[in-house]
């Protein structure tokens, strides 16, 4: 039996997904249905580009509705780690090989609507820095087998 996926979301990400779902189930669904009806009234559907485009938009919208419904149903709201400690949903600045980089530790859904890149908690570097505090130097084994060290320069909640 396959293990069900749990989606870890900040409260803000959860709320944004709920808003998107409401928009797609309401206003957008009605708008697409209207476009289909207008195109259908034009006659021959086999060569009606407007009808085909509207049906494709409908299919994409329904797929996203299903995706959002599942994610919201199977989500777990994460508590933000305190300022200065790396946890899921933290904006983390690290120094690696003299370069500073900033990421959010989490999933694509957490950073939706932001300009942040993500670092997954399951990645080697994500596992190494989770729970670290500002100033900590942690080591991890990169996928190429090299042992690397990173310094946690900053960590704060995403929201």
C-alpha positions in Angstrom: 0.0 0.0 0.0 1.5 3.3 -1.1 2.1 5.9 1.6 0.0 9.0 1.3 1.9 12.2 0.6 1.7 15.0 3.2 2.2 18.5 2.0 3.9 20.7 4.5 2.7 24.3 4.1 2.9 27.5 6.0 -0.4 29.1 7.0 0.2 31.8 4.4 0.8 29.2 1.6 -2.3 27.2 2.7 -4.5 30.4 2.6 -3.2 31.3 -0.9 -4.0 27.9 -2.2 -7.5 28.1 -0.7 -8.0 31.5 -2.4 -6.8 30.1 -5.7 -9.1 27.1 -5.4 -12.1 29.3 -4.7 -11.3 31.4 -7.8 -10.9 28.4 -10.0 -14.1 26.7 -8.8 -16.1 29.9 -9.1 -15.3 32.8 -11.3 -12.8 31.1 -13.6 -15.0 28.0 -14.1 -17.9 30.2 -15.0 -15.8 32.3 -17.4 -14.6 29.1 -19.2 -18.1 27.7 -19.4 -19.3 30.9 -21.0 -16.5 30.8 -23.6 -17.4 27.2 -24.4 -21.1 28.1 -24.8 -20.3 31.0 -27.1 -18.0 28.9 -29.3 -20.5 26.1 -29.4 -23.1 28.5 -30.7 -20.9 29.3 -33.7 -21.6 25.9 -35.2 -19.1 23.3 -36.5 -17.0 22.3 -33.5 -14.5 20.2 -35.4 -12.9 23.3 -36.9 -13.7 25.8 -34.2 -10.4 27.0 -32.7 -12.1 29.0 -30.0 -14.1 25.9 -28.8 -10.9 23.8 -28.8 -9.0 26.4 -26.8 -11.8 26.8 -24.3 -12.1 23.1 -23.8 -8.3 22.9 -23.2 -8.5 25.7 -20.7 -11.4 23.9 -19.0 -9.3 20.7 -18.8 -6.3 22.6 -17.3 -8.5 24.3 -14.8 -10.2 21.1 -13.6 -6.8 19.5 -13.3 -5.5 22.3 -11.1 -8.7 22.2 -9.0 -8.1 18.5 -8.4 -4.4 19.1 -7.5 -5.3 22.0 -5.1 -8.1 19.9 -3.5 -5.7 17.0 -2.8 -2.9 19.3 -1.5 -5.3 21.2 0.8 -6.8 17.9 2.1 -3.5 16.3 2.7 -1.6 19.3 4.0 -0.1 19.9 7.4 0.5 23.4 8.6 4.0 23.8 9.8 5.0 26.0 12.7 7.7 28.4 11.8 11.1 27.9 13.5 12.1 30.7 15.7 14.2 33.5 14.3 17.8 32.4 14.1 17.0 28.6 13.7 16.6 26.8 10.4 13.3 24.9 10.0 10.8 24.1 7.3 9.5 27.4 6.0 12.6 29.3 7.0 14.3 31.8 4.7 17.9 30.7 5.1 21.1 32.5 4.0 24.1 30.2 3.8 27.7 30.7 2.8 29.2 27.9 0.6 32.7 28.3 -0.9 32.7 32.0 -0.2 29.3 32.6 -1.9 26.2 33.6 0.0 22.9 32.1 -1.2 19.4 32.5 0.1 16.7 29.8 -0.1 13.5 28.8 1.6 13.7 25.3 3.2 10.6 23.6 2.1 8.5 22.8 -1.0 7.5 24.5 -4.2 4.1 25.2 -2.6 5.6 27.1 0.3 7.3 29.6 -2.0 4.4 30.0 -4.4 4.0 33.7 -5.1 7.5 34.7 -3.8 10.8 35.2 -5.6 12.6 32.7 -3.4 14.3 29.6 -4.6 13.7 26.4 -2.6 15.9 23.9 -0.9 14.1 20.7 0.0 14.5 19.3 3.5 15.2 15.9 2.0 18.3 17.1 0.0 21.7 16.5 1.6 22.2 20.2 2.3 18.6 20.6 3.6 19.1 17.7 6.0 22.4 19.1 7.2 21.1 22.6 7.9 17.7 21.8 9.4 17.8 22.7 13.1 21.1 24.6 12.7 21.4 28.1 14.2 22.9 31.3 12.8 26.6 31.0 13.0 26.7 27.2 12.9 29.0 25.5 10.4 27.6 22.2 9.2 29.0 19.6 6.8 27.3 17.3 4.3 28.1 15.0 1.5 27.2 16.3 -1.8 25.7 14.1 -4.5 29.1 13.9 -6.2 30.6 12.5 -3.0 32.5 15.6 -1.9 32.3 16.7 1.7 31.3 20.3 1.9 30.8 22.8 4.7 28.3 25.6 4.9 27.9 28.4 7.4 24.3 29.5 8.3 24.4 33.3 8.0 20.7 34.0 8.6 17.5 32.2 9.3 14.0 33.7 9.7 10.4 32.6 9.2 9.1 33.1 5.6 6.0 35.0 6.6 
